[in-house]
Amino acid sequence: MNPAEAQARIAARRAEIARHDERYQRKAQPIRADPRNQRTNRFLCVLSGLCKPNPGLVAAPPRQVIRGKILLRFRQTKISGFLVREILNPRGTIMDTLEAIRTRRSIRAYTRQPVPPATVESLLRAAMSAPSAMDQRPWQFVVVADRAKLDGLTACLPGGQMLKQAPLAIVFCADPVRETKLQGYWMQDCSAATQNLLLAAHAQGLGAVWIGVYPAEGQVRGVRERLGIPETVVPFSIVALGYPAEQLPPEDRFDRSRIHVNSW
Protein backbone atom coordinates (compact mmCIF):
# COMPACT_ATOMS: atom_id res chain seq x y z
CA MET A 1 0.00 0.00 0.00
CA ASN A 2 1.47 3.36 -1.03
CA PRO A 3 1.47 6.44 1.24
CA ALA A 4 -1.50 8.01 -0.55
CA GLU A 5 -3.63 4.91 -0.02
CA ALA A 6 -2.55 4.77 3.61
CA GLN A 7 -3.53 8.40 4.14
CA ALA A 8 -6.91 7.73 2.49
CA ARG A 9 -7.54 4.77 4.79
CA ILE A 10 -6.54 6.81 7.82
CA ALA A 11 -8.88 9.64 6.80
CA ALA A 12 -11.73 7.18 6.30
CA ARG A 13 -11.07 5.67 9.71
CA ARG A 14 -11.11 9.10 11.35
CA ALA A 15 -14.40 9.90 9.66
CA GLU A 16 -15.90 6.62 10.87
CA ILE A 17 -14.90 7.30 14.46
CA ALA A 18 -16.29 10.84 14.27
CA ARG A 19 -19.69 9.50 13.23
CA HIS A 20 -20.04 7.29 16.28
CA ASP A 21 -22.31 8.22 19.15
CA GLU A 22 -20.60 11.05 21.02
CA ARG A 23 -21.60 9.58 24.34
CA TYR A 24 -19.32 6.60 23.80
CA GLN A 25 -16.80 7.81 21.25
CA ARG A 26 -14.30 10.65 21.12
CA LYS A 27 -13.48 12.32 17.84
CA ALA A 28 -10.08 11.33 16.49
CA GLN A 29 -7.41 13.98 16.87
CA PRO A 30 -4.04 14.04 15.08
CA ILE A 31 -1.99 13.28 18.20
CA ARG A 32 1.70 12.57 17.75
CA ALA A 33 3.05 9.76 19.91
CA ASP A 34 6.07 10.29 22.13
CA PRO A 35 8.67 7.53 21.48
CA ARG A 36 9.94 7.94 25.05
CA ASN A 37 6.68 6.90 26.67
CA GLN A 38 5.32 3.50 25.63
CA ARG A 39 2.36 3.61 28.01
CA THR A 40 1.24 7.06 26.86
CA ASN A 41 1.60 6.02 23.22
CA ARG A 42 -0.69 3.05 23.72
CA PHE A 43 -3.29 5.27 25.37
CA LEU A 44 -3.11 7.79 22.54
CA CYS A 45 -3.57 5.04 19.97
CA VAL A 46 -6.77 4.01 21.72
CA LEU A 47 -8.00 7.57 22.16
CA SER A 48 -7.33 8.80 18.67
CA GLY A 49 -7.35 5.58 16.68
CA LEU A 50 -4.08 6.60 15.02
CA CYS A 51 -0.54 7.49 15.99
CA LYS A 52 2.96 7.65 14.60
CA PRO A 53 4.85 4.36 14.49
CA ASN A 54 6.27 2.98 17.69
CA PRO A 55 8.37 -0.22 17.57
CA GLY A 56 6.96 -1.33 20.91
CA LEU A 57 3.43 -1.53 19.50
CA VAL A 58 3.87 -2.99 16.01
CA ALA A 59 3.70 -6.63 17.10
CA ALA A 60 1.36 -6.13 20.03
CA PRO A 61 -1.41 -8.75 20.38
CA PRO A 62 -5.08 -7.72 20.54
CA ARG A 63 -5.84 -5.70 23.69
CA GLN A 64 -8.91 -4.12 25.21
CA VAL A 65 -9.85 -0.84 26.85
CA ILE A 66 -12.96 0.74 28.34
CA ARG A 67 -14.21 3.71 26.31
CA GLY A 68 -17.20 5.28 27.96
CA LYS A 69 -19.27 2.22 28.82
CA ILE A 70 -18.17 0.04 25.92
CA LEU A 71 -15.40 -2.55 26.14
CA LEU A 72 -13.37 -2.31 22.95
CA ARG A 73 -10.87 -4.89 21.73
CA PHE A 74 -8.55 -3.70 19.03
CA ARG A 75 -5.58 -4.63 16.87
CA GLN A 76 -2.98 -2.19 15.60
CA THR A 77 -1.68 -2.59 12.09
CA LYS A 78 1.32 -0.81 10.59
CA ILE A 79 0.48 0.75 7.22
CA SER A 80 3.16 2.78 5.47
CA GLY A 81 4.64 4.10 8.68
CA PHE A 82 1.34 4.60 10.52
CA LEU A 83 -0.35 2.48 13.14
CA VAL A 84 -4.06 2.00 12.43
CA ARG A 85 -6.36 0.63 15.11
CA GLU A 86 -9.05 -1.85 14.03
CA ILE A 87 -11.94 -2.85 16.32
CA LEU A 88 -12.14 -6.63 16.81
CA ASN A 89 -15.05 -8.92 17.53
CA PRO A 90 -14.89 -11.27 20.55
CA ARG A 91 -13.13 -13.96 18.50
CA GLY A 92 -10.25 -11.57 17.85
CA THR A 93 -11.09 -10.94 14.22
CA ILE A 94 -12.62 -7.93 12.55
CA MET A 95 -16.38 -8.23 12.06
CA ASP A 96 -17.81 -5.85 9.53
CA THR A 97 -21.47 -5.45 8.69
CA LEU A 98 -21.53 -8.03 5.91
CA GLU A 99 -19.71 -10.58 8.05
CA ALA A 100 -22.20 -10.09 10.86
CA ILE A 101 -25.10 -10.58 8.44
CA ARG A 102 -23.64 -13.68 6.80
CA THR A 103 -22.47 -15.43 9.97
CA ARG A 104 -25.38 -14.70 12.30
CA ARG A 105 -27.24 -17.82 13.42
CA SER A 106 -30.12 -18.44 15.79
CA ILE A 107 -28.56 -19.52 19.09
CA ARG A 108 -30.77 -21.34 21.57
CA ALA A 109 -28.24 -22.49 24.19
CA TYR A 110 -26.57 -20.06 26.60
CA THR A 111 -24.15 -20.01 29.49
CA ARG A 112 -25.13 -18.63 32.90
CA GLN A 113 -22.97 -15.54 32.45
CA PRO A 114 -25.15 -12.42 32.78
CA VAL A 115 -25.21 -9.78 30.06
CA PRO A 116 -23.77 -6.49 31.43
CA PRO A 117 -26.14 -3.49 31.56
CA ALA A 118 -23.85 -1.48 29.28
CA THR A 119 -24.11 -4.20 26.64
CA VAL A 120 -27.88 -4.26 26.97
CA GLU A 121 -27.99 -0.51 26.41
CA SER A 122 -25.78 -0.79 23.33
CA LEU A 123 -28.14 -3.43 21.93
CA LEU A 124 -31.15 -1.22 22.52
CA ARG A 125 -29.36 1.69 20.87
CA ALA A 126 -28.83 -0.52 17.83
CA ALA A 127 -32.49 -1.51 17.83
CA MET A 128 -33.63 2.11 18.02
CA SER A 129 -31.35 3.00 15.11
CA ALA A 130 -33.61 1.02 12.77
CA PRO A 131 -35.55 2.86 10.07
CA SER A 132 -39.25 3.49 10.60
CA ALA A 133 -42.04 4.91 8.46
CA MET A 134 -42.02 8.71 8.67
CA ASP A 135 -39.47 8.32 11.49
CA GLN A 136 -42.30 7.64 13.93
CA ARG A 137 -40.45 4.91 15.88
CA PRO A 138 -43.59 3.16 17.13
CA TRP A 139 -41.76 0.82 19.48
CA GLN A 140 -41.39 0.08 23.16
CA PHE A 141 -39.03 -2.43 24.79
CA VAL A 142 -39.34 -4.60 27.88
CA VAL A 143 -36.03 -5.94 29.23
CA VAL A 144 -36.65 -9.15 31.17
CA ALA A 145 -33.90 -10.55 33.40
CA ASP A 146 -36.05 -11.93 36.22
CA ARG A 147 -35.75 -15.72 36.25
CA ALA A 148 -39.35 -16.34 37.25
CA LYS A 149 -40.68 -14.07 34.49
CA LEU A 150 -38.46 -15.69 31.85
CA ASP A 151 -39.66 -19.14 32.88
CA GLY A 152 -43.25 -17.92 32.96
CA LEU A 153 -43.12 -16.69 29.38
CA THR A 154 -42.43 -20.21 28.14
CA ALA A 155 -45.95 -21.22 29.19
CA CYS A 156 -47.47 -19.09 26.43
CA LEU A 157 -44.70 -19.41 23.84
CA PRO A 158 -44.38 -22.91 22.32
CA GLY A 159 -41.34 -21.75 20.35
CA GLY A 160 -39.75 -19.96 23.31
CA GLN A 161 -38.53 -22.82 25.47
CA MET A 162 -34.94 -21.56 25.25
CA LEU A 163 -36.02 -18.77 27.61
CA LYS A 164 -35.64 -21.28 30.44
CA GLN A 165 -31.90 -21.12 29.83
CA ALA A 166 -31.47 -17.54 28.62
CA PRO A 167 -30.27 -15.00 31.21
CA LEU A 168 -32.03 -12.17 29.37
CA ALA A 169 -34.82 -11.44 26.94
CA ILE A 170 -35.91 -8.26 25.21
CA VAL A 171 -39.56 -7.93 24.26
CA PHE A 172 -40.26 -5.74 21.23
CA CYS A 173 -43.63 -4.04 21.48
CA ALA A 174 -45.52 -1.97 18.95
CA ASP A 175 -47.14 1.24 20.15
CA PRO A 176 -49.56 2.13 17.32
CA VAL A 177 -50.64 5.30 19.11
CA ARG A 178 -47.29 6.78 18.08
CA GLU A 179 -48.20 6.43 14.42
CA THR A 180 -49.59 9.94 14.11
CA LYS A 181 -48.50 10.67 10.54
CA LEU A 182 -48.78 7.29 8.80
CA GLN A 183 -50.60 4.27 10.22
CA GLY A 184 -50.15 0.53 9.82
CA TYR A 185 -46.39 0.23 9.34
CA TRP A 186 -45.43 -0.78 12.88
CA MET A 187 -44.90 -4.43 11.88
CA GLN A 188 -42.19 -3.44 9.43
CA ASP A 189 -40.65 -0.98 11.87
CA CYS A 190 -40.50 -3.47 14.74
CA SER A 191 -39.09 -6.14 12.41
CA ALA A 192 -36.26 -3.80 11.40
CA ALA A 193 -35.53 -3.03 15.06
CA THR A 194 -35.49 -6.74 15.92
CA GLN A 195 -33.03 -7.53 13.14
CA ASN A 196 -30.79 -4.64 14.16
CA LEU A 197 -30.56 -6.00 17.68
CA LEU A 198 -29.84 -9.54 16.46
CA LEU A 199 -26.91 -8.31 14.38
CA ALA A 200 -25.59 -6.11 17.18
CA ALA A 201 -25.76 -9.05 19.59
CA HIS A 202 -23.85 -11.30 17.21
CA ALA A 203 -21.20 -8.65 16.57
CA GLN A 204 -20.62 -8.36 20.34
CA GLY A 205 -20.19 -12.10 20.86
CA LEU A 206 -23.70 -12.84 22.15
CA GLY A 207 -26.05 -15.57 21.03
CA ALA A 208 -29.63 -14.63 20.23
CA VAL A 209 -32.80 -15.96 18.65
CA TRP A 210 -35.95 -14.24 17.39
CA ILE A 211 -39.16 -15.57 18.97
CA GLY A 212 -42.31 -14.57 17.13
CA VAL A 213 -45.25 -13.36 19.23
CA TYR A 214 -47.58 -11.40 16.93
CA PRO A 215 -49.95 -12.27 15.21
CA ALA A 216 -50.77 -15.36 17.33
CA GLU A 217 -53.54 -14.02 19.57
CA GLY A 218 -52.87 -16.48 22.38
CA GLN A 219 -49.19 -15.57 22.50
CA VAL A 220 -49.91 -11.84 22.36
CA ARG A 221 -52.40 -12.15 25.21
CA GLY A 222 -50.09 -14.38 27.29
CA VAL A 223 -47.06 -12.10 27.00
CA ARG A 224 -49.19 -9.00 27.67
CA GLU A 225 -50.66 -10.51 30.85
CA ARG A 226 -47.37 -11.82 32.23
CA LEU A 227 -45.50 -8.56 31.72
CA GLY A 228 -48.27 -6.07 32.46
CA ILE A 229 -48.20 -4.57 28.98
CA PRO A 230 -51.04 -2.08 28.29
CA GLU A 231 -53.89 -3.12 26.00
CA THR A 232 -52.94 -0.42 23.50
CA VAL A 233 -49.45 -1.89 23.09
CA VAL A 234 -48.84 -5.06 21.03
CA PRO A 235 -46.10 -7.56 22.01
CA PHE A 236 -44.52 -8.19 18.60
CA SER A 237 -41.40 -10.30 19.13
CA ILE A 238 -38.97 -11.47 21.79
CA VAL A 239 -35.22 -11.91 21.46
CA ALA A 240 -33.65 -14.40 23.85
CA LEU A 241 -30.07 -13.40 24.65
CA GLY A 242 -26.99 -14.74 26.36
CA TYR A 243 -23.40 -15.78 25.89
CA PRO A 244 -23.56 -18.77 23.54
CA ALA A 245 -23.13 -22.33 24.77
CA GLU A 246 -23.20 -23.58 21.18
CA GLN A 247 -21.47 -22.59 17.98
CA LEU A 248 -23.21 -22.97 14.63
CA PRO A 249 -21.41 -22.66 11.29
CA PRO A 250 -22.52 -19.99 8.82
CA GLU A 251 -25.07 -20.98 6.19
CA ASP A 252 -25.02 -19.78 2.60
CA ARG A 253 -28.70 -19.05 1.91
CA PHE A 254 -28.22 -17.24 -1.37
CA ASP A 255 -30.67 -18.57 -3.97
CA ARG A 256 -30.37 -17.07 -7.42
CA SER A 257 -33.70 -18.60 -8.47
CA ARG A 258 -35.49 -16.16 -6.12
CA ILE A 259 -34.16 -13.12 -8.02
CA HIS A 260 -36.30 -11.41 -10.67
CA VAL A 261 -34.92 -8.49 -12.66
CA ASN A 262 -37.23 -5.72 -13.94
CA SER A 263 -40.23 -8.05 -13.94
CA TRP A 264 -41.31 -11.45 -12.58
N, C-alpha and C positions, 0 to 999 in steps of 0.2 A: 504493500500500500504506500503510495507516494505521499509527501507532506500535504498536498492540497486535499487529497481524499481524507487524510487523518483530521485535518482542520474541519472539513465538512461534517465528519462523523461527530467530532467534539461539539460543534455548533448545534447539531441535531440533538445530541444528548442533553446539552444545556437547555434547549427549548423544551424538551420533554419534561425535565425536572421542574422547569418554571411553570408548566401547566398543571402540575399536581396540586392537590388541595393544600392551601397555605397553612391549614391547621397542623398538617403532618409533615410538610416539606418546606425546606428553605431554598430560596432561589440560588442557583449556582453563581458563584462569584469567581473571577479570575485570580485566585490566591496562589502565590508562588510559594512552593515548599522550601523549607530551610534544611539543607543537607546536614546540618549539625544536630538536628533534633528529630530522631526517628519517630518518637511518640507523637510529636506535634504534626509531623508530616502525615501520619496515618489518620489522625483526626481530621486534618484538612481535606484529605482525599474523600473521607466520608461526608464531610459537610458540603463540599463543593462539587463532588463527583469527578473532579479532575485535579491534577497537579503535575508539576514538573517531575521528570524521572528521578527516582531514588533507588539505588541498587538494593537497599534493604527491603524493598517492597515488591520488586519485580517477580520473585518466585513465591510470594506469600500465598498460602492456601486460603480457601474461602473463610471469611470471618463474619462476625455479626455485630450489630450495634443497635441501640435503641434510638430511634428518631421520633420525637414526639411520643406517641403511644404504639408505634409500629416497630416490630423487630425486623430489621433488614439483614439479609445475608448477601454478601457481595463478593465479586472476584475482580481483581485489578489486572488489566491487560495492557502490555506495552505496545503502543502503536506509533511508530515513527518518532520516538523520543518522548511521547506522552503516556501517562498512565490513565486509562479510562476504566471507570468503575461500572460493572454490570450487575444488576440485581439478579439474585439466584432464587430458584424455587427450593423447597425443602430437600429435594434430592441432590442439590448442589449443581444443578444445571439451569440454564436460562430458559424460562418458560414465557414465550410470547403469546399473543392472543390466539394465533392459529394453532399453536401447540396445545394450549389449554382446551380449545374447542375439539380438536381431533382426539385427544387422549382422555377426556373426561368420561368416566363410567359411573353407573349407578352403584354406589357402595352401600351395602346393607349390614355390614358387620363392623363394630367399633370397639375401641379399647375403652377403659374406664377413665382415661385422662380427660379432665374437663376442658372446655373451650374457653380461653381467657376472654374477659369482657371486652378488651380492646379489639380482639379479633372479631367478636360478634358485631361490634360497632362498624368495623371496616366492611363486613359482609352486608350489613344493612345500608351502608353508604353506597355500595355497589348496586344493591337492589334498587335504591331510590334514584340511581343515575339512569335507569331505563327510560326509553322514550314513552310518551303517553299522548293520546289524542288531545290536541289543543293544549298540551302541557298542563293537563288538569290533575294528574297524579292521584287518581282515585283509589289509593291504597292505604291500608293500615296493617300493622304487623304485631303479632303477639309472640313474644319470646318465651318459650316454655322450657324451664330447667328443673322444675319440681318433679321428682321421681314418681310420685303418686299420680300426678296429672298426665305425665307421659304414658304411664301404664294404663290409665283410664281411657285415653284416646284410642287405644287398640281395640276397645270393645265396640266402637262404632266404625272402625276402619279395617275392613278385611285385608286390604293391601298395605296396612301400616304396622304389621307385627314387629318390624325392626325397631320401632319406638321403644320396645321393652329393653333394648340394649343401648339405644342412643342416649348420650348425656344431654342432648339439646335438640330442640325442634323450633322452627320458626314457621308460624302460621301466617299465610298471606291472605289478607281479607280485602274484599272490594267494598268501597264506600260510595255507592252510586249517587248519594246526595251531593258529592263533590263534582259531579259532572254537570256543571252549570251552563257550559257553552255548547257541548256536544254530548249527546246521551248514547249509551249502549256499547261503548268501546272498552268497558272496564275489563272484560275477559282478555282482550289482547294486551292491555296495559299490564295486568297482573301476571300474565304469562311471560312478558318480557322481563319484568322484575324478578320472577322466579328463576329464569334462565341466567340472568346476570349474577344472582347469588350463587347458583350452582357452579358457574365458571370461576367466580372469585374464591369459593371454597376450595375447589380443586387446585387453583393456582397457589393457595396458601398451605397446601399439604393436608387438607381435610377431606374426608369422605362424606358424600351426601347423596340423597336420593329424593326425587320428586314424588310425593304422594298426592294423588288427585282427590279432591273433596267434592267440589262442584262439578257437574250438576246433579249428583246423586242426592236426592232429597233427604234420605235417611242419614247420610254422612254429614250433610250440611247441618241438619238439626242436631245430631249428636255432638258435633264439634262445638256448635254454638252454645248448647246447654252446658257442656263440661267446662267451657272457658268463659262463660258469662258474656258472650258477644252480643251486642244489641241486635234487635230484630231487623234494623235497617242496614246492617252490615252483613255481607255474605262471605263466609269462610270459603276461599277459593282453592287453595293448595297448602300443603305442608311440606317442608323440607326437613328431613331427619339429618342430623349433623353429628360428626365426631371424628376423632383421629382413627384412620382406617385400620381394621384388623384383617383386611383382605386386600389383595392387589389383583386387579383385573387388567389384562392386556388391552391395548387400544383395538378398536374395530374399524375397519374401512367400510363405511356404509354408503360410499358413493355409488350411485346407480345411474348410468348414462341413459338408460331407457326411460327414466322419469323426466327427462329434459325435453321441452318442446320450444322451438325457436320461432318467434313471430306468430305462430298459430299452432293449434293442437295437431 
